């Protein structure tokens, strides 16, 4: 046993002296206090004791024990509660030795408002704070938009915002193409619209058969009354409903509310494909690629994935999987505890449910094959870059820098990062230029960005940060001037082991004729169809895209700000009230004290504060 492993075992044995045998969660911490591993146990003492038997552990866990300098535990009442807490901590702390689901995106939902006489149906993201009914989640914005369109076509519900609804004086285009009943201008009364809302809710709850019978009866009634135009309109709605209900492998008739989860593993990587089925309809699917050590088997990865996936979203009553999961009953118990109702996990063996699982499994396999093919292509391109610029090895981390501003205003610098698996968007960084810098001085902007980036990198390296945070190659958008500015910054900081490359368009600004500048080589061009040139262009263009979007966001924020933001005690609500009443910040500035006091939502004290801000030389006692 080496010295570091002995120290780690000693830390664990010390923790065991006071560790209870209760269910709970344990955390192994490194010297910086960051979590190395989070685990759960039915008996904490028994589970953690296994880490002291270092000879029986695989190499990965031996390394983890060697880095452990402290332990923390949290006891729970049951093992199911421990599983939920473990999933939450793993997702939040992202320990290096755990299987980690990287899923930072919010999922869209379908919302029907309930705070308006004529409910609106629309897409919704984020906290479900508005009063209404919600259905979801959907795998993508495209999937929920398709459903909104289908609901308009079948149930003629409005999708416009309340402000648009209240301002309309004549029907919009959606009424003309028979996708809205135009309640905004009285083309339908509240009672009839409520009936449409009820039918829509029944359909979304999986009761499409009941809705179809109601529509068929309504069509026959209209025909018998010789109201053929109304009968034709209902017939079109029935056709739309039939189209939406189209079943098959993608829309399984035997499933109402379920998630179909299939994992596929190749070459030490795993893809998990999730299909969301709600109300008997497929709400779309999404592929995930959990981070894990190569020895982890697919069932273990799938178990960890499921526990973390439902940490921030409600599980449906049924999960269909393609693997026998370790601790499957425990995971189902934990999800049932979270959902406050029974959640079942099933591995179907035959029938339509089995076909749905196999369909998801095929999608997982194909998605992983595409990812591996892209990774292999990326590896070849990185080898080409290493050969072209005489690098000692294939670059693991490439950082690309660019600036964006308009005549020197709202200047921003950005850094994008690429590696063996493509762009690493979590590592992108924005730099608001602090200056002082002359307007439009791109060289000075580049110097500031690089100084801030590498000053911080050197500090982190001195504190023991991982080598992955240090670039192998820097790509600068520009020519010899930008290269010289970057070289001077790195030289001042003592950075010598990073390759610098500048990529500049020629005088004609044509893509494909870029000039490449680097130390030790005469500036040169690559053949227009060279794959490495395409790769470098893609890196440069991604940095340019990110710089422009960052600048635009900063400029929009600056535009939204006004002199009202400088007045103490004027928050967002009062600022909105003033702007709505006076039309602009200038209108507020020109208003008299009496006018300010008369503004809705503005107290006398607030009005006097606003007036005093814009008229600093006026004594308030003299103002009537």
C-alpha positions, 0 to 999 in steps of 0.5 A: 500500500502506498503512502497516500493510500495509507493516509486515505484509509486512515481518514476513513477509519477515523470517520468510522469510529463515530459513524452510525449504522443508519441509512444515509449518504456519505461524501469523500472530500479532497484537500480542497474540500471538493467532493470526490465521490457521493454514495448512499448506503442502507448501513453507512458503517458497513458500506464505508468499511469496505473502502478500508480493504484497499486490496479488494478495490478496483484501481479507480476506487484505490485512487479515490481513497488515496485522494480522500482527506475528509469525509462527511455523512448525512443520515436519513430515515430510509434507504429510499430517502438516501437514494434521492439525496444521493442523486441530488448531491451528485447532480449539484456537486458533480464528483469526479468518481461518480456517474454524472448526468450533465443535463442543465437544460430546462424542459418545455411544458404545455400550459393552459391558463386558468386566470382568464375567462378565455384560457390560452394554450401555450408553451411554458418553461421554468417555474410553474408559478402562473395559475393553470394546468400543465402537461409535460415534459416535452423533449424539445421546443419543436415537440411542444410547438407541434402539440400547440398547433394540433390543439389549435387545429382540433380545439380552436383554442387561442395561443396569443398573449393576454395583451394581444388578446385585449388589443384586438379589434378583428380576428387574426390570421389563425381564425382565417385558417381555422386554428382559433375560434376568435374569442378576442372579438366575440366570435364565440361565447364563454360557455362554448369556449369553456366546452372546447377547453374541457374537450382539450383537457380530456384529450390531453388526459388521454381520453381522446375516445370520449372527445371523438364521440362528442365531436361525432355526436355534435356533427350529426346534430348539426347535419340533422339541423341542416347546419352543414357549414357547422357540420363541416367545421366539426368534421375537420376537427374530427379529421385533425383529431384522428391525425393526431391520434395516429398510433404505432411504435412512436405513439403506442396505444397501450401507454398513457403516461410513461417514460421509455428509457433505453441505454446502449454501451459501446467502447466504454461510452453510454447513450441513454435515450428517453421517450416521453409519452403523455396522454398516449402521445409521444412528446418527443425524445432526447439522447443523453451521454452520462459521464462515467469511468469505462469499467461501469456497465450499462445497467449501473449507468442506467440506474444512476441516470434514472435517479439523477434524471428525476431529481428536478422533474416529476416521474410518470407512473411507469418507466419502461427500461431495456436493462435489469437494473441493480436495486430496481425496487429501491429506485422505484420506491424512491421515485414513488416517495418523490411523486407521492404515488406509485411509480413502477419500473418494468422491463417488458418482454413482449407485445407493444411495450417491448416494441417501444423499448426496442425502438428506443434502444435502436435510437440509443445505439444509432445516436452513440454510433454517430457520436463515436464517428464524430469523435473519431473524425475530430481526433483525425482533425486534431492530429492534422493540427498537431502535424501542421504546427509541429506540436509535441502531441495531439491537443486536448484543449484548444482555446479560441478568442475573439472580440465584439463591439460597435465603435468601442461601445459595449465591448466584450471578449470571449473564449470558446473551447474545443477538445477531442469530443468537440466544443466544450460549451461549459468552458466558454467564458465572457469578458466584459472589457473594463479598460481604460481602452481607446474605442475600437482598440482591438489589440488592447482588448485582446491583451486585457482578455488574455491577461485576465484569463492566464492570470487566473489560470496560473493562480489555479494551477498554483493551487493544484487545479487540473491540467485540463484547465490549461490549453495546449493551443491558442487560436486568435482571430486576427493577423500578425498584430493580434499574434504579437499582442498575445505573445507579449501578454504570455511572455509577461506572465511567463507562459511558454508552453502554449502554442499561439496561432492567428487566423486572418482573412486575406485582403479580399476577405474570402473564406478559404483564403485565410492566412495563418500566423505562428511563431517559427513559421512564415505566414502561409495559406492552406489549400481551400479544401483542406480539412484542417482549414475547415476545422480552424474556420469552424473554431474561428466562426464559433468564437465569432458567433459567441462574441456577437451574441454576447455583445448583443445581450450586453447591448440590450441590457444597457438599452433596457437601463435608464436614468431611473435605475440610478434613483434609490428606492426605485425598483423594477415594479415602480420603474415599470409603473412610471414608464407605462404612465409617462411613456419614457424616462424623458417623460418622467424627467419632464413631469411635474411633482403633481403629475408624478404623485398622480401616477398609478402605483407611485406614492407621494414620498416616491414621487418627491424622491423622483422629482428631487433626483431630476431637479437637484437644485429645487427646494421641495418645500417650494414645489406645490 
